[in-house]
Amino acid sequence: MNKEFFKNLLRKKRLKLSYPRLLIYQELSDAVNPLSPLELYHCLLKRKRRIGLTSIYRTLELFETLGIAFKIVNGSNTKYKLCESEDHHHHIICKKCGHVVEFKFCDIPNWSKKIIESTGYQITEHQLNFYGFCEDCRKVLRGGVDVPHSHS
């Protein structure tokens, strides 16, 4: 995802392109791995960029709401990563190493119809993440304890 897309998205949503938002976006863009809010805070401090932790949390929540970043929750550990795709997509995340794969196919409209019928809600958007173990981590885990396959 590039900076121009980010600027245009904020403009389209009538949101301010603040300096903290831009710095956080750039830091996440440069990050090889997902970052926790505290890791992001320390990365920005190393670059002599002072942004409060509260601003970081708010900005990450905004990015997630806008669909340009997503939250990876593993127990009490929460990290964020920028999405690579600008179009509608979903994620599968390795529970061991945190590797993320984005995929664009979506069969949710079929589910949505059932959800609408059973709840009466009008669905305006959705987010769906899958969690499991990547091929490399499954090989490592098989050395000790095999990972059970889910049949749901």
C-alpha positions in Angstrom: 0.0 0.0 0.0 1.5 3.3 -0.9 1.4 6.8 0.6 -0.7 8.3 -2.1 -3.4 5.7 -1.6 -3.3 6.4 2.1 -3.6 10.2 1.6 -6.5 9.7 -0.9 -8.3 7.4 1.4 -8.2 9.9 4.3 -9.3 12.6 2.0 -12.2 10.5 0.6 -13.3 9.7 4.2 -12.9 13.4 5.1 -10.3 12.6 7.7 -7.3 14.8 8.6 -3.9 13.7 7.4 -2.2 14.5 10.6 1.5 14.2 11.2 1.1 11.3 13.7 -1.1 9.3 11.3 1.4 9.7 8.5 4.4 8.7 10.8 2.5 5.7 12.1 1.6 4.7 8.5 5.2 5.0 7.4 6.5 3.0 10.3 4.1 0.2 9.7 4.9 0.3 5.9 8.6 -0.1 6.7 8.1 -2.9 9.3 9.0 -6.4 8.2 6.9 -8.0 11.0 3.6 -6.9 12.6 4.2 -4.4 15.5 2.5 -4.0 18.9 1.5 -0.5 19.9 4.4 -0.4 22.3 6.9 -1.7 19.7 5.6 1.0 17.3 6.0 3.6 20.1 9.7 2.6 20.6 10.4 2.5 16.9 9.1 6.1 16.6 11.2 7.2 19.6 14.3 5.8 18.1 13.7 8.0 15.1 13.2 11.0 17.4 9.4 11.0 16.7 7.4 11.7 19.8 3.9 10.4 19.6 1.9 9.5 22.7 0.9 5.9 23.2 -2.8 6.9 23.3 -2.5 8.5 19.8 -0.9 5.3 18.5 -3.7 3.2 19.9 -6.3 5.5 18.4 -4.6 5.6 15.0 -4.2 1.9 14.9 -8.0 1.5 15.6 -8.7 4.0 12.9 -6.5 2.1 10.4 -8.3 -1.1 11.3 -11.7 0.5 10.8 -10.6 1.9 7.4 -9.5 -1.6 6.4 -5.8 -0.7 5.7 -4.4 -2.5 8.8 -5.5 -5.5 10.8 -5.1 -6.7 14.3 -3.4 -10.0 15.1 -4.4 -11.2 18.6 -2.4 -14.1 20.1 -3.4 -14.5 23.7 -2.7 -11.2 25.4 -0.3 -10.1 22.6 -1.8 -7.7 20.0 0.1 -6.6 16.9 -0.8 -4.7 13.8 0.2 -5.0 10.2 -0.7 -2.9 7.1 -2.7 -4.7 4.5 -0.9 -5.3 1.2 -4.1 -5.3 -0.8 -6.2 -2.2 -1.3 -9.2 -4.3 -2.3 -11.6 -6.3 -0.1 -9.7 -9.3 1.3 -9.2 -11.6 4.2 -6.3 -13.0 6.2 -4.9 -16.3 7.4 -2.4 -15.9 10.3 0.0 -18.5 11.7 -0.5 -18.8 15.4 3.1 -19.8 16.0 5.2 -17.4 13.8 2.7 -14.7 12.9 3.1 -15.1 9.2 0.2 -13.6 7.3 -1.3 -14.4 3.9 -3.9 -12.2 2.3 -6.5 -13.8 0.0 -9.1 -12.0 -2.1 -11.8 -14.6 -2.7 -14.8 -14.1 -0.4 -17.9 -16.3 -0.2 -19.4 -14.2 2.7 -22.5 -13.0 0.7 -23.9 -16.5 1.1 -23.4 -16.4 4.8 -24.7 -12.8 5.0 -28.1 -13.9 3.7 -28.4 -16.4 6.5 -27.3 -13.9 9.1 -29.7 -11.3 7.9 -32.6 -13.8 7.9 -31.8 -15.0 11.5 -31.0 -11.6 13.1 -32.8 -9.0 11.1 -29.6 -6.9 10.9 -28.6 -4.9 7.8 -25.0 -5.9 7.2 -22.8 -3.0 6.0 -19.4 -4.6 6.1 -17.5 -7.6 7.5 -14.0 -8.7 8.7 -12.9 -12.3 8.8 -9.6 -13.7 9.8 -8.5 -17.3 9.9 -5.9 -18.7 12.3 -3.8 -21.8 12.0 -0.3 -23.1 11.5 1.7 -22.4 8.3 3.5 -25.2 6.6 6.9 -24.5 8.1 5.5 -24.3 11.7 3.5 -27.5 11.1 6.8 -29.3 10.2 8.5 -28.0 13.3 5.5 -28.9 15.5 5.3 -32.4 14.0 8.8 -33.0 15.4 7.3 -32.9 18.8 3.6 -32.9 18.9 1.5 -33.1 15.8 -1.0 -30.4 15.1 -4.5 -31.7 14.9 -6.4 -30.8 11.7 -9.8 -29.1 12.2 -12.7 -30.5 10.2 -15.2 -27.7 10.8 
